[in-house]
Amino acid sequence: MPAFDQVVGRKTMPLDAERLAAAARAAAAVALDIGTGDGRFVLDTARAHPDWLVVGIDPVAENMARSARLAAGKLAKGGAPNACFLRASIEQLPGPLAATADRATVNYPWGSLLRIMATAEVDVLRQLRATCKHGAALTVLLNYAVFEDREYLQRLGLGAIEDLEHDEKFSAAYAAAGFSIHTRRIFTGDPPVRTQWGRQLVRGSDRPTLMIEAVADLGAASETPRGS
């Protein structure tokens, strides 16, 4: 199983998987945010739902450091003991998070995570699916302005993408990974979640966002992903 590190306060240390599993069992729900960046979304969600376990995952520990410090503080000062920040990538999943999530989010990914979600890389999506319980909700927000710039898509190696809002091959790939897409829609303006990166991209502008909403079903759930 790949090693996962936890960002706690100002420190990064090996994850205590047994302690995480106990917290997941005790929680009313478990929410995972993949590619969490600065972790603001995790912190906000944990504060709004103190009976949930909210886990942010990002390969760069420094991105999450400030939110991890705030989460470790006193409740009166905005602490959130139910927020957990892990240094890991989507390719390492599920690891200790196997079959734990009641919901998963991917908010405004970029780089390799954008490629994975936008090209629907089935093998990696199956690893994400392996973190989910049957019936778990998946929400993905993509900066859709990227897909309207063909030259930029070419530079990202995404030149084959045409219309993610309607492409049936896209939904079929998610289905092969064990996710049934029930909503794909484009909206403009402020994002529905608070992330620094998302707000920089679309806040106060007419830049479009593609929202994908799906449910983890039994599709490919029985297959063993390579990150387990």
MDAnalysis code that builds the backbone (N, CA, C; Angstrom):
import MDAnalysis as mda
import numpy as np

u = mda.Universe.empty(684, n_residues=228, atom_resindex=np.repeat(np.arange(228), 3), trajectory=True)
u.add_TopologyAttr("name", ["N", "CA", "C"] * 228)
u.add_TopologyAttr("resid", np.arange(1, 229))
u.add_TopologyAttr("resname", ["MET", "PRO", "ALA", "PHE", "ASP", "GLN", "VAL", "VAL", "GLY", "ARG", "LYS", "THR", "MET", "PRO", "LEU", "ASP", "ALA", "GLU", "ARG", "LEU", "ALA", "ALA", "ALA", "ALA", "ARG", "ALA", "ALA", "ALA", "ALA", "VAL", "ALA", "LEU", "ASP", "ILE", "GLY", "THR", "GLY", "ASP", "GLY", "ARG", "PHE", "VAL", "LEU", "ASP", "THR", "ALA", "ARG", "ALA", "HIS", "PRO", "ASP", "TRP", "LEU", "VAL", "VAL", "GLY", "ILE", "ASP", "PRO", "VAL", "ALA", "GLU", "ASN", "MET", "ALA", "ARG", "SER", "ALA", "ARG", "LEU", "ALA", "ALA", "GLY", "LYS", "LEU", "ALA", "LYS", "GLY", "GLY", "ALA", "PRO", "ASN", "ALA", "CYS", "PHE", "LEU", "ARG", "ALA", "SER", "ILE", "GLU", "GLN", "LEU", "PRO", "GLY", "PRO", "LEU", "ALA", "ALA", "THR", "ALA", "ASP", "ARG", "ALA", "THR", "VAL", "ASN", "TYR", "PRO", "TRP", "GLY", "SER", "LEU", "LEU", "ARG", "ILE", "MET", "ALA", "THR", "ALA", "GLU", "VAL", "ASP", "VAL", "LEU", "ARG", "GLN", "LEU", "ARG", "ALA", "THR", "CYS", "LYS", "HIS", "GLY", "ALA", "ALA", "LEU", "THR", "VAL", "LEU", "LEU", "ASN", "TYR", "ALA", "VAL", "PHE", "GLU", "ASP", "ARG", "GLU", "TYR", "LEU", "GLN", "ARG", "LEU", "GLY", "LEU", "GLY", "ALA", "ILE", "GLU", "ASP", "LEU", "GLU", "HIS", "ASP", "GLU", "LYS", "PHE", "SER", "ALA", "ALA", "TYR", "ALA", "ALA", "ALA", "GLY", "PHE", "SER", "ILE", "HIS", "THR", "ARG", "ARG", "ILE", "PHE", "THR", "GLY", "ASP", "PRO", "PRO", "VAL", "ARG", "THR", "GLN", "TRP", "GLY", "ARG", "GLN", "LEU", "VAL", "ARG", "GLY", "SER", "ASP", "ARG", "PRO", "THR", "LEU", "MET", "ILE", "GLU", "ALA", "VAL", "ALA", "ASP", "LEU", "GLY", "ALA", "ALA", "SER", "GLU", "THR", "PRO", "ARG", "GLY", "SER"])
u.atoms.positions = np.array([
    [0.842, -1.185, 0.000],
    [0.000, 0.000, 0.000],
    [0.885, 1.246, 0.000],
    [0.645, 2.216, -0.909],
    [1.472, 3.418, -0.921],
    [1.371, 4.184, 0.398],
    [2.461, 4.830, 0.780],
    [2.477, 5.595, 2.018],
    [1.702, 6.896, 1.846],
    [0.918, 7.228, 2.848],
    [0.207, 8.493, 2.893],
    [0.762, 9.282, 4.077],
    [0.972, 10.579, 3.877],
    [1.386, 11.455, 4.963],
    [0.224, 12.364, 5.343],
    [0.167, 12.728, 6.621],
    [-0.865, 13.633, 7.101],
    [-0.244, 14.960, 7.493],
    [-0.885, 16.041, 7.080],
    [-0.456, 17.387, 7.454],
    [-1.228, 17.770, 8.710],
    [-0.501, 17.969, 9.811],
    [-1.113, 18.280, 11.105],
    [-0.462, 19.550, 11.635],
    [-1.261, 20.602, 11.761],
    [-0.686, 21.855, 12.220],
    [0.423, 22.291, 11.291],
    [1.627, 22.457, 11.823],
    [2.771, 22.867, 11.009],
    [3.622, 21.687, 10.568],
    [3.188, 20.460, 10.887],
    [4.019, 19.292, 10.631],
    [3.389, 18.369, 9.600],
    [4.231, 17.584, 8.952],
    [3.797, 16.501, 8.091],
    [4.383, 15.211, 8.643],
    [3.522, 14.217, 8.846],
    [3.954, 12.979, 9.488],
    [3.253, 11.794, 8.847],
    [3.777, 10.580, 9.027],
    [3.111, 9.403, 8.470],
    [1.687, 9.277, 9.001],
    [0.771, 8.908, 8.132],
    [-0.623, 8.760, 8.518],
    [-0.806, 7.564, 9.440],
    [-1.578, 7.770, 10.506],
    [-2.011, 6.680, 11.372],
    [-3.300, 6.127, 10.769],
    [-3.180, 5.081, 9.954],
    [-4.323, 4.558, 9.213],
    [-5.411, 4.016, 10.133],
    [-5.027, 3.423, 11.246],
    [-6.029, 2.884, 12.167],
    [-6.846, 4.005, 12.802],
    [-6.180, 5.087, 13.121],
    [-6.892, 6.223, 13.710],
    [-7.848, 6.851, 12.693],
    [-7.396, 6.935, 11.435],
    [-8.264, 7.455, 10.386],
    [-9.485, 6.555, 10.197],
    [-9.267, 5.249, 10.193],
    [-10.374, 4.314, 10.024],
    [-11.380, 4.444, 11.163],
    [-10.900, 4.626, 12.390],
    [-11.800, 4.797, 13.532],
    [-12.606, 6.077, 13.393],
    [-11.959, 7.156, 12.945],
    [-12.665, 8.418, 12.746],
    [-13.728, 8.283, 11.663],
    [-13.420, 7.536, 10.607],
    [-14.384, 7.327, 9.528],
    [-15.591, 6.540, 10.012],
    [-15.343, 5.523, 10.832],
    [-16.460, 4.720, 11.354],
    [-17.358, 5.540, 12.272],
    [-16.767, 6.464, 13.008],
    [-17.530, 7.263, 13.980],
    [-18.283, 8.417, 13.334],
    [-17.904, 8.794, 12.125],
    [-18.487, 9.971, 11.482],
    [-19.855, 9.668, 10.886],
    [-20.704, 10.697, 10.861],
    [-22.006, 10.563, 10.219],
    [-21.855, 10.407, 8.708],
    [-20.805, 10.982, 8.147],
    [-20.503, 10.858, 6.722],
    [-19.021, 11.162, 6.524],
    [-18.481, 10.640, 5.445],
    [-17.085, 10.902, 5.096],
    [-17.066, 11.575, 3.727],
    [-16.398, 12.732, 3.668],
    [-16.280, 13.481, 2.417],
    [-14.816, 13.590, 2.030],
    [-14.497, 13.295, 0.771],
    [-13.141, 13.406, 0.255],
    [-13.083, 14.518, -0.779],
    [-12.046, 15.354, -0.705],
    [-11.818, 16.387, -1.707],
    [-10.458, 16.120, -2.341],
    [-10.464, 15.756, -3.627],
    [-9.254, 15.341, -4.327],
    [-8.623, 16.555, -5.010],
    [-7.310, 16.705, -4.842],
    [-6.645, 17.885, -5.377],
    [-7.100, 19.127, -4.650],
    [-7.094, 19.075, -3.322],
    [-7.755, 20.104, -2.510],
    [-7.047, 21.450, -2.523],
    [-5.797, 21.488, -2.994],
    [-5.111, 22.785, -3.056],
    [-4.902, 23.380, -1.683],
    [-5.437, 24.591, -1.467],
    [-5.217, 25.267, -0.186],
    [-6.085, 24.719, 0.945],
    [-7.016, 23.810, 0.639],
    [-7.815, 23.165, 1.681],
    [-8.951, 23.993, 2.238],
    [-9.235, 25.154, 1.662],
    [-10.316, 25.984, 2.196],
    [-11.666, 25.278, 2.120],
    [-11.879, 24.576, 1.012],
    [-13.148, 23.867, 0.861],
    [-13.310, 22.814, 1.950],
    [-12.247, 22.108, 2.261],
    [-12.291, 21.096, 3.328],
    [-12.594, 21.752, 4.671],
    [-11.910, 22.846, 4.952],
    [-12.105, 23.539, 6.224],
    [-13.532, 24.054, 6.346],
    [-14.053, 24.677, 5.296],
    [-15.426, 25.184, 5.321],
    [-16.429, 24.052, 5.531],
    [-16.224, 22.946, 4.812],
    [-17.156, 21.815, 4.919],
    [-17.108, 21.196, 6.308],
    [-15.907, 21.055, 6.857],
    [-15.762, 20.475, 8.196],
    [-16.422, 21.356, 9.258],
    [-16.284, 22.664, 9.119],
    [-16.924, 23.573, 10.073],
    [-18.443, 23.523, 9.958],
    [-18.950, 23.398, 8.735],
    [-20.398, 23.369, 8.516],
    [-21.017, 22.047, 8.950],
    [-20.209, 20.970, 8.969],
    [-20.724, 19.632, 9.313],
    [-19.790, 18.993, 10.344],
    [-19.872, 19.394, 11.583],
    [-18.932, 18.904, 12.593],
    [-19.031, 17.411, 12.879],
    [-20.119, 16.772, 12.432],
    [-20.251, 15.325, 12.636],
    [-19.720, 14.519, 11.455],
    [-19.199, 15.199, 10.424],
    [-18.582, 14.516, 9.292],
    [-17.079, 14.412, 9.507],
    [-16.458, 13.481, 8.797],
    [-15.015, 13.474, 8.606],
    [-14.760, 13.988, 7.193],
    [-13.987, 15.072, 7.085],
    [-13.745, 15.698, 5.787],
    [-12.249, 15.608, 5.495],
    [-11.907, 14.952, 4.409],
    [-10.507, 14.648, 4.091],
    [-10.101, 15.357, 2.811],
    [-9.053, 16.174, 2.895],
    [-8.490, 16.815, 1.723],
    [-7.225, 16.101, 1.292],
    [-7.092, 15.864, -0.003],
    [-5.946, 15.123, -0.551],
    [-5.257, 15.989, -1.601],
    [-3.963, 16.165, -1.449],
    [-3.194, 16.937, -2.422],
    [-1.746, 16.448, -2.370],
    [-1.046, 16.393, -3.515],
    [0.343, 15.928, -3.481],
    [1.328, 16.933, -2.904],
    [0.906, 18.173, -2.687],
    [1.809, 19.212, -2.170],
    [1.363, 19.615, -0.771],
    [2.115, 19.176, 0.234],
    [1.740, 19.436, 1.623],
    [1.676, 20.922, 1.920],
    [2.588, 21.701, 1.337],
    [2.637, 23.132, 1.617],
    [1.351, 23.839, 1.229],
    [0.662, 23.335, 0.198],
    [-0.604, 23.943, -0.207],
    [-1.621, 23.931, 0.924],
    [-1.617, 22.853, 1.708],
    [-2.633, 22.645, 2.738],
    [-2.221, 23.146, 4.109],
    [-0.990, 23.647, 4.247],
    [-0.420, 23.928, 5.572],
    [-1.256, 24.908, 6.375],
    [-1.679, 26.005, 5.756],
    [-2.418, 27.022, 6.517],
    [-3.755, 26.465, 7.004],
    [-4.489, 25.785, 6.135],
    [-5.772, 25.209, 6.542],
    [-5.581, 24.146, 7.610],
    [-4.505, 23.371, 7.501],
    [-4.229, 22.357, 8.523],
    [-3.946, 23.013, 9.871],
    [-3.224, 24.129, 9.877],
    [-2.956, 24.843, 11.131],
    [-4.249, 25.381, 11.737],
    [-5.109, 25.944, 10.893],
    [-6.387, 26.459, 11.387],
    [-7.256, 25.328, 11.935],
    [-7.273, 24.202, 11.244],
    [-8.082, 23.065, 11.690],
    [-7.615, 22.545, 13.038],
    [-6.311, 22.623, 13.303],
    [-5.753, 22.115, 14.557],
    [-5.933, 23.081, 15.719],
    [-6.462, 24.273, 15.450],
    [-6.635, 25.274, 16.493],
    [-7.865, 25.019, 17.357],
    [-8.107, 25.935, 18.272],
    [-9.255, 25.824, 19.164],
    [-10.554, 26.032, 18.398],
    [-11.618, 25.355, 18.857],
    [-12.912, 25.480, 18.198],
    [-13.373, 26.933, 18.164],
    [-13.131, 27.648, 19.244],
    [-13.568, 29.043, 19.330],
    [-12.870, 29.923, 18.303],
    [-11.743, 29.456, 17.802],
    [-10.989, 30.235, 16.818],
    [-11.056, 29.608, 15.420],
    [-12.083, 28.789, 15.220],
    [-12.282, 28.206, 13.894],
    [-11.661, 26.852, 13.685],
    [-11.211, 26.216, 14.761],
    [-10.649, 24.882, 14.636],
    [-11.678, 23.879, 14.126],
    [-11.192, 22.845, 13.486],
    [-12.077, 21.811, 12.935],
    [-11.393, 20.458, 13.099],
    [-11.566, 19.808, 14.250],
    [-10.893, 18.531, 14.487],
    [-11.349, 17.423, 13.553],
    [-12.452, 17.626, 12.853],
    [-12.959, 16.630, 11.899],
    [-12.420, 16.838, 10.493],
    [-11.491, 17.792, 10.318],
    [-10.830, 17.987, 9.022],
    [-9.497, 17.264, 9.025],
    [-9.198, 16.589, 7.937],
    [-7.958, 15.818, 7.818],
    [-7.322, 16.127, 6.465],
    [-6.019, 16.366, 6.459],
    [-5.312, 16.734, 5.235],
    [-4.221, 15.704, 4.963],
    [-4.282, 15.079, 3.793],
    [-3.351, 14.017, 3.449],
    [-2.536, 14.400, 2.225],
    [-1.229, 14.160, 2.303],
    [-0.366, 14.349, 1.141],
    [-0.377, 13.057, 0.334],
    [-1.037, 13.119, -0.805],
    [-1.148, 11.958, -1.686],
    [-1.707, 12.441, -3.014],
    [-1.621, 11.608, -4.032],
    [-2.187, 11.920, -5.332],
    [-3.307, 10.942, -5.644],
    [-4.109, 11.270, -6.645],
    [-5.214, 10.397, -7.010],
    [-4.704, 9.029, -7.444],
    [-3.488, 8.990, -8.009],
    [-2.931, 7.714, -8.464],
    [-2.600, 6.771, -7.316],
    [-2.509, 7.294, -6.080],
    [-2.222, 6.458, -4.914],
    [-3.474, 5.849, -4.288],
    [-4.627, 6.320, -4.692],
    [-5.873, 5.829, -4.096],
    [-6.130, 4.381, -4.501],
    [-6.904, 3.621, -3.689],
    [-7.601, 4.074, -2.483],
    [-6.774, 4.040, -1.202],
    [-5.774, 3.165, -1.136],
    [-4.976, 3.076, 0.080],
    [-5.862, 2.900, 1.311],
    [-5.607, 3.649, 2.389],
    [-6.392, 3.504, 3.613],
    [-7.794, 4.084, 3.514],
    [-8.131, 4.666, 2.358],
    [-9.449, 5.281, 2.175],
    [-10.424, 4.366, 1.442],
    [-10.068, 3.119, 1.259],
    [-10.920, 2.194, 0.504],
    [-12.312, 2.114, 1.111],
    [-13.328, 2.330, 0.263],
    [-14.747, 2.182, 0.627],
    [-15.138, 3.016, 1.841],
    [-14.594, 4.222, 1.946],
    [-14.915, 5.081, 3.090],
    [-15.830, 6.251, 2.738],
    [-15.808, 6.723, 1.495],
    [-16.417, 8.015, 1.163],
    [-17.908, 7.915, 0.872],
    [-18.653, 8.829, 1.476],
    [-20.063, 9.014, 1.140],
    [-20.222, 10.047, 0.036],
    [-19.197, 10.888, -0.118],
    [-19.180, 11.873, -1.196],
    [-17.736, 12.215, -1.533],
    [-17.523, 12.570, -2.791],
    [-16.185, 12.956, -3.240],
    [-16.318, 14.158, -4.161],
    [-15.333, 15.051, -4.086],
    [-15.343, 16.246, -4.917],
    [-13.976, 16.431, -5.576],
    [-14.003, 17.009, -6.777],
    [-12.786, 17.436, -7.474],
    [-13.087, 18.837, -7.996],
    [-12.517, 19.846, -7.344],
    [-12.863, 21.233, -7.634],
    [-11.760, 21.943, -8.413],
    [-12.054, 22.284, -9.667],
    [-11.135, 23.051, -10.516],
    [-9.726, 22.452, -10.554],
    [-9.622, 21.200, -10.987],
    [-8.289, 20.580, -11.073],
    [-7.461, 21.222, -12.176],
    [-6.163, 21.032, -12.095],
    [-5.268, 21.478, -13.152],
    [-4.163, 20.431, -13.299],
    [-3.338, 20.592, -14.314],
    [-2.242, 19.648, -14.521],
    [-2.740, 18.241, -14.777],
    [-2.067, 17.268, -14.180],
    [-2.390, 15.862, -14.445],
    [-3.784, 15.495, -13.956],
    [-4.248, 16.109, -12.871],
    [-5.586, 15.786, -12.370],
    [-6.655, 16.290, -13.343],
    [-6.449, 17.460, -13.940],
    [-7.367, 17.944, -14.970],
    [-7.406, 16.959, -16.136],
    [-6.250, 16.483, -16.564],
    [-6.214, 15.528, -17.672],
    [-6.983, 14.260, -17.332],
    [-6.788, 13.752, -16.127],
    [-7.451, 12.515, -15.716],
    [-8.965, 12.668, -15.729],
    [-9.457, 13.779, -15.163],
    [-10.902, 13.965, -15.060],
    [-11.524, 14.311, -16.409],
    [-10.806, 15.088, -17.230],
    [-11.365, 15.547, -18.503],
    [-11.288, 14.495, -19.595],
    [-10.269, 13.664, -19.570],
    [-10.161, 12.599, -20.569],
    [-10.730, 11.290, -20.050],
    [-11.232, 11.315, -18.812],
    [-11.879, 10.139, -18.209],
    [-10.986, 8.908, -18.285],
    [-9.792, 9.022, -17.654],
    [-8.856, 7.903, -17.617],
    [-9.431, 6.812, -16.710],
    [-9.941, 5.770, -17.317],
    [-10.746, 4.787, -16.600],
    [-9.983, 4.128, -15.454],
    [-8.728, 3.753, -15.673],
    [-7.977, 3.065, -14.629],
    [-7.836, 3.926, -13.376],
    [-7.569, 5.216, -13.568],
    [-7.404, 6.094, -12.407],
    [-8.758, 6.415, -11.777],
    [-9.785, 6.592, -12.597],
    [-11.122, 6.826, -12.051],
    [-11.596, 5.630, -11.226],
    [-11.173, 4.436, -11.608],
    [-11.524, 3.260, -10.810],
    [-10.870, 3.330, -9.424],
    [-9.677, 3.917, -9.365],
    [-9.028, 4.084, -8.066],
    [-9.810, 5.070, -7.196],
    [-10.314, 6.139, -7.815],
    [-11.185, 7.066, -7.089],
    [-12.469, 6.359, -6.668],
    [-13.033, 5.566, -7.587],
    [-14.266, 4.826, -7.257],
    [-14.053, 3.893, -6.077],
    [-12.858, 3.340, -5.949],
    [-12.572, 2.406, -4.862],
    [-12.578, 3.074, -3.492],
    [-12.494, 4.395, -3.447],
    [-12.609, 5.087, -2.156],
    [-14.066, 5.246, -1.738],
    [-14.996, 5.023, -2.668],
    [-16.403, 5.369, -2.453],
    [-17.243, 4.177, -2.008],
    [-18.176, 4.457, -1.143],
    [-19.217, 3.484, -0.845],
    [-20.190, 3.434, -2.030],
    [-20.941, 2.342, -2.130],
    [-21.982, 2.275, -3.153],
    [-22.998, 3.388, -2.896],
    [-23.295, 4.152, -3.940],
    [-24.251, 5.244, -3.814],
    [-23.633, 6.575, -3.452],
    [-22.317, 6.623, -3.270],
    [-21.643, 7.878, -2.939],
    [-21.797, 8.885, -4.079],
    [-21.849, 10.163, -3.724],
    [-21.986, 11.235, -4.714],
    [-20.613, 11.737, -5.134],
    [-20.435, 11.974, -6.432],
    [-19.217, 12.576, -6.965],
    [-19.593, 13.871, -7.671],
    [-18.907, 14.969, -7.312],
    [-19.093, 16.251, -7.991],
    [-17.742, 16.725, -8.511],
    [-17.699, 17.064, -9.786],
    [-16.479, 17.551, -10.427],
    [-16.773, 18.917, -11.044],
    [-15.934, 19.910, -10.742],
    [-16.043, 21.236, -11.349],
    [-14.805, 21.462, -12.208],
    [-15.015, 21.722, -13.496],
    [-13.913, 21.945, -14.428],
    [-13.989, 23.356, -15.002],
    [-12.856, 24.036, -15.047],
    [-12.773, 25.328, -15.709],
    [-12.967, 25.102, -17.203],
    [-14.166, 25.373, -17.713],
    [-14.479, 24.995, -19.084],
    [-13.888, 25.954, -20.110],
    [-13.407, 27.100, -19.652],
    [-12.740, 28.015, -20.586],
    [-11.533, 27.337, -21.235],
    [-10.916, 26.420, -20.509],
    [-9.776, 25.677, -21.054],
    [-10.167, 24.946, -22.328],
    [-11.385, 24.402, -22.358],
    [-11.806, 23.560, -23.472],
    [-12.333, 24.362, -24.648],
    [-12.396, 25.670, -24.482],
    [-12.780, 26.539, -25.593],
    [-11.554, 27.135, -26.284],
    [-10.371, 26.846, -25.750],
    [-9.113, 27.365, -26.300],
    [-8.345, 26.194, -26.893],
    [-8.518, 25.971, -28.203],
    [-7.946, 24.791, -28.832],
    [-6.422, 24.791, -28.775],
    [-5.825, 25.969, -28.909],
    [-4.362, 26.042, -28.864],
    [-3.845, 25.643, -27.490],
    [-4.530, 26.132, -26.444],
    [-4.122, 25.790, -25.082],
    [-4.327, 24.296, -24.826],
    [-5.423, 23.740, -25.341],
    [-5.669, 22.300, -25.189],
    [-4.546, 21.485, -25.812],
    [-4.083, 21.929, -26.960],
    [-2.994, 21.227, -27.610],
    [-1.750, 21.227, -26.737],
    [-1.461, 22.367, -26.105],
    [-0.283, 22.457, -25.245],
    [-0.407, 21.537, -24.038],
    [-1.639, 21.327, -23.573],
    [-1.876, 20.438, -22.430],
    [-1.952, 18.969, -22.840],
    [-1.920, 18.729, -24.145],
    [-2.078, 17.360, -24.615],
    [-3.512, 16.886, -24.582],
    [-4.466, 17.836, -24.646],
    [-5.887, 17.504, -24.573],
    [-6.611, 17.888, -25.862],
    [-5.882, 17.910, -26.962],
    [-6.440, 18.407, -28.205],
    [-7.592, 17.593, -28.764],
    [-7.751, 16.349, -28.328],
    [-8.814, 15.502, -28.862],
    [-10.171, 15.790, -28.223],
    [-10.213, 16.549, -27.144],
    [-11.466, 16.827, -26.442],
    [-12.303, 17.801, -27.250],
    [-13.592, 17.492, -27.414],
    [-14.475, 18.339, -28.200],
    [-15.586, 18.960, -27.351],
    [-16.463, 18.153, -26.785],
    [-17.647, 18.671, -26.093],
    [-17.971, 17.783, -24.898],
    [-17.384, 18.106, -23.754],
    [-17.573, 17.261, -22.572],
    [-18.996, 17.332, -22.035],
    [-19.715, 18.375, -22.373],
    [-21.085, 18.487, -21.869],
    [-22.003, 17.448, -22.489],
    [-21.700, 17.021, -23.721],
    [-22.618, 16.116, -24.420],
    [-21.968, 14.823, -24.906],
    [-20.665, 14.698, -24.823],
    [-19.960, 13.536, -25.364],
    [-20.361, 12.259, -24.630],
    [-20.963, 11.328, -25.352],
    [-21.408, 10.083, -24.736],
    [-20.237, 9.169, -24.390],
    [-19.118, 9.275, -25.124],
    [-17.947, 8.472, -24.784],
    [-17.406, 8.857, -23.410],
    [-17.536, 10.126, -23.066],
    [-17.094, 10.612, -21.762],
    [-17.906, 9.955, -20.647],
    [-19.222, 9.990, -20.763],
    [-20.056, 9.374, -19.733],
    [-19.880, 7.864, -19.706],
    [-19.620, 7.251, -20.872],
    [-19.398, 5.804, -20.914],
    [-18.115, 5.430, -20.185],
    [-17.078, 6.277, -20.296],
    [-15.825, 6.000, -19.598],
    [-16.013, 6.091, -18.093],
    [-16.750, 7.086, -17.638],
    [-17.041, 7.183, -16.205],
    [-17.843, 5.966, -15.747],
    [-18.781, 5.530, -16.574],
    [-19.575, 4.350, -16.224],
    [-18.697, 3.113, -16.115],
    [-17.718, 2.992, -17.010],
    [-16.802, 1.852, -16.958],
    [-15.988, 1.851, -15.676],
    [-15.776, 3.043, -15.111],
    [-15.033, 3.160, -13.859],
    [-15.929, 2.981, -12.636],
    [-17.249, 2.913, -12.853],
    [-18.161, 2.715, -11.736],
    [-18.907, 3.945, -11.292],
    [-18.962, 4.988, -12.147],
    [-19.700, 6.217, -11.830],
    [-20.779, 6.451, -12.887],
    [-22.016, 6.622, -12.448],
    [-23.108, 6.962, -13.355],
    [-23.326, 8.464, -13.323],
    [-23.041, 9.142, -14.421],
    [-23.248, 10.590, -14.495],
    [-24.728, 10.871, -14.691],
    [-25.281, 11.742, -13.828],
    [-26.685, 12.112, -13.992],
    [-26.855, 13.585, -14.354],
    [-25.804, 14.390, -14.190],
    [-25.889, 15.809, -14.539],
    [-24.586, 16.274, -15.159],
    [-24.696, 16.966, -16.296],
    [-23.572, 17.707, -16.878],
    [-24.134, 19.044, -17.344],
    [-23.669, 20.121, -16.727],
    [-24.184, 21.424, -17.149],
    [-23.094, 22.479, -17.029],
    [-23.190, 23.490, -17.862],
    [-22.243, 24.601, -17.850],
    [-22.915, 25.820, -17.233],
    [-22.201, 26.478, -16.320],
    [-22.692, 27.745, -15.765],
    [-21.546, 28.743, -15.789],
    [-21.886, 30.007, -15.660],
    [-20.876, 31.062, -15.644],
    [-20.948, 31.832, -14.334],
    [-19.857, 32.501, -13.998],
    [-19.835, 33.332, -12.801],
    [-19.210, 32.633, -11.621],
    [-19.563, 33.099, -10.419],
    [-18.916, 32.641, -9.206],
    [-19.089, 31.139, -8.997],
    [-18.033, 30.476, -8.531],
    [-18.126, 29.037, -8.257],
    [-18.976, 28.786, -7.019],
    [-19.603, 27.624, -6.913],
    [-20.444, 27.316, -5.756],
    [-19.644, 26.884, -4.529],
    [-18.319, 26.811, -4.647],
    [-17.482, 26.411, -3.524],
    [-16.371, 27.431, -3.341],
    [-15.813, 27.486, -2.125],
    [-14.763, 28.455, -1.841],
    [-13.400, 27.785, -1.963],
    [-12.768, 27.981, -3.091],
    [-11.379, 27.575, -3.272],
    [-10.652, 28.750, -3.893],
    [-9.449, 29.000, -3.461],
    [-8.692, 30.138, -3.985],
    [-8.495, 30.017, -5.489],
    [-8.143, 28.824, -5.954],
    [-7.881, 28.612, -7.368],
    [-9.151, 28.803, -8.184],
    [-10.271, 28.239, -7.715],
    [-11.531, 28.365, -8.438],
    [-11.980, 29.807, -8.557],
    [-11.824, 30.562, -7.488],
    [-12.236, 31.964, -7.528],
    [-11.338, 32.788, -8.438],
    [-10.069, 32.472, -8.457],
    [-9.170, 33.175, -9.371],
    [-9.565, 32.914, -10.825],
    [-10.033, 31.716, -11.081],
    [-10.371, 31.347, -12.449],
    [-11.652, 31.991, -12.937],
    [-12.708, 31.999, -12.111],
    [-14.026, 32.344, -12.650],
    [-14.765, 33.439, -11.899],
    [-14.336, 33.833, -10.704],
    [-15.118, 34.784, -9.926],
    [-15.250, 36.119, -10.653],
    [-16.488, 36.647, -10.679],
    [-16.744, 37.942, -11.266],
    [-16.480, 38.012, -12.754],
    [-16.539, 36.864, -13.424],
    [-16.274, 36.843, -14.856],
    [-17.341, 36.004, -15.539],
    [-17.255, 35.969, -16.861],
    [-18.190, 35.124, -17.605],
    [-17.548, 33.808, -18.024],
    [-16.445, 33.446, -17.357],
    [-15.803, 32.181, -17.671],
    [-16.707, 31.028, -17.269],
    [-16.841, 30.040, -18.121],
    [-17.756, 28.933, -17.833],
    [-17.117, 27.848, -16.961],
    [-17.949, 27.204, -16.189],
    [-17.583, 26.019, -15.407],
    [-18.463, 24.862, -15.848],
    [-17.871, 23.709, -16.052],
    [-18.642, 22.495, -16.304],
    [-18.791, 21.752, -14.986],
    [-20.037, 21.539, -14.574],
    [-20.324, 20.755, -13.371],
    [-20.756, 19.354, -13.780],
    [-20.084, 18.363, -13.231],
    [-20.411, 16.956, -13.461],
    [-20.845, 16.361, -12.130],
    [-22.018, 15.776, -12.106],
    [-22.511, 15.110, -10.898],
    [-22.789, 13.653, -11.231],
    [-22.290, 12.771, -10.380],
    [-22.397, 11.344, -10.647],
    [-22.629, 10.588, -9.344],
    [-22.974, 9.323, -9.485],
    [-23.182, 8.435, -8.344],
    [-22.310, 7.205, -8.527],
    [-21.674, 6.771, -7.454],
    [-20.877, 5.545, -7.494],
    [-21.815, 4.345, -7.489],
    [-21.783, 3.590, -8.568],
    [-22.647, 2.416, -8.650],
    [-21.800, 1.150, -8.646],
    [-22.383, 0.043, -9.001],
    [-21.678, -1.225, -8.900],
    [-20.840, -1.538, -10.126],
    [-20.865, -0.682, -11.154],
    [-20.166, -0.908, -12.414],
    [-18.879, -1.678, -12.318],
    [-17.780, -0.987, -11.998],
    [-16.468, -1.626, -11.948],
    [-15.950, -1.738, -10.525],
    [-16.860, -1.626, -9.561],
    [-16.435, -1.575, -8.174],
    [-15.758, -2.843, -7.700],
    [-16.066, -3.970, -8.366],
    [-15.500, -5.245, -7.907],
    [-14.068, -5.449, -8.366],
    [-13.598, -4.621, -9.314],
    [-12.225, -4.765, -9.795],
    [-11.256, -4.141, -8.818],
    [-10.090, -4.730, -8.664],
    [-9.091, -4.238, -7.711],
    [-8.185, -3.212, -8.377],
    [-8.242, -1.933, -7.970],
    [-7.389, -0.919, -8.585],
    [-5.956, -1.064, -8.119],
    [-5.040, -0.537, -8.917],
    [-3.631, -0.740, -8.643],
    [-3.130, 0.018, -7.408],
    [-3.861, 1.043, -6.937],
    [-3.412, 1.796, -5.772],
    [-3.847, 1.192, -4.452],
    [-4.536, 0.040, -4.484],
    [-5.047, -0.551, -3.241],
    [-3.973, -1.322, -2.511],
])
